[in-house]
């Protein structure tokens, strides 16, 4: 199976799964966020809607036109980084190559997401859905 076909299939499956997850819920019902701490790295991944969207400022990553901005992002160790999809109407993720953080696959309407960067150094990350989307966080 070609990489393009595989990517298209993954997008279709993710969109269908996200659409099915919303079935049966009230559009007026507020959803609560989730928080998971990864024991090995001490990294916390927080999910669910928040009241403010990332604007591309300090300690935030935006996803637009299948690109992560800024790249690289410079942060201090322990920083919380907000991840928001601006205009893409497809699912994305911000997933550390070393597994130290992962937003999970999400869409604009169920974001933004927040990750905590708990280790120093250079961390490479990617989108689980679109393997060509990559980025770097430099942690001091």
N, C-alpha and C positions, 0 to 999 in steps of 0.2 A: 504494500500500500504506500503510495507516495506521501511525502511529508505534508504537502498541501491538502490532500484528501483527508489524511489523518487529523490535521488541525481543524479542517472544516467539520469533520465528524465530531470532534471533541467539543467544538463550539455549539453544535446543534444539540448534543447530549446535555451540556451544561445549561443551555437556555431552556430545554424541556424540563430538566430537573428543577431549576429555579422557578419556573412557571408552575409546576406541580406542587412545589412547597408552599406556594401562596394560596392554593385552593382551599376553600372552606374557612378562610379567616376573614374577619371583618375589616373593611378598609378604614374604619374609624378606630380600631383597636390599636393602642400603642404597643409596640413590641419592645421587649427588654433586651439589653445587650448581654453578651456573654464574655467571660474572661477565663482564659486558660493560662496556667503557668507551666512552662516546660521545665521540669526538674533539673535536667542535666545542664541547661544553660542559664536558668534563672530568668528566662525571657518570658514576658507576659504578652499575650496577644488578646486584645480587646475587640469585640465585635459588636455590631448593632448600630442603629442610627445615633447620631449626635446632633446637637443643635447648631453647630457651625461646620462649614465645609472648608477643606483646605484650599488655600488660595495660591499655593506655590511659594509661600514665605518660608522662614526659617523652620527647620525641623518638620518639613512636610514634603511629600512626594505626590505629584499629580500625574495622572495617566490620561493622555489625550493623543489621538491619532496614532495609537499603538506605540507610544514612547513614554518613558519615565522621565520626569523633569523635577529637579535638576539631576544631572548625572555627571560627576559624582555629587552626592550630598555629604557635606561635612557636619558632623555632630559630635557632641561630647558623650562619653560613656554614660549609660543610664538614661539617655534622652528618650522621650516619647516622640515618635514620629507618626504624624497623621498621613494616611494614604487615601486619596480621593480620585475617583474617575470623573473627569470633567464632561466630555461630550460623547465618548464612545458608548454605543448602546449594545455592547457585548461584554461578557464576563471577563474579569482579569484577576490576578493575584499578585502579591509581592511575597515571594518565597525565597528565603536565604538558601544559597547553594549548599551550605553546611548544615541546614536544618535548624539554625538558631532562632528563626522566627518565620511566621507564615500567617498572612491575613486570611487564608482560605480563599476560595474562588467567590467573588462577589460582583455585583453590578452597581451602577451608579445609584439606583433607587434603594439599595440596602447598604449603603456606605455612608460616610467614610469609615475606615477602619483605623485602628491605632496599634502600633507595635512599640515595644520597648527594646532598645538596643543595649544589651547588657555586657557585651564583650568589646574589647578594644581591637584596633587594627582595621584592615580592609575587608569588608564583607561584600561578596558578590551575590546578586540576587537575580531572579528571573520571574516571568509569568508562567504559571503552570499550564495555562491554556494556549499561550503563544510563545513557543520556545525561542523565537527570534528576539523577543523583548527581554533585554538584560539591563542591569544597572549596578552601581557600586555605591556603598556607603563607607566613607572614611571616618572611623571613630577614634577620637583622641581621648 
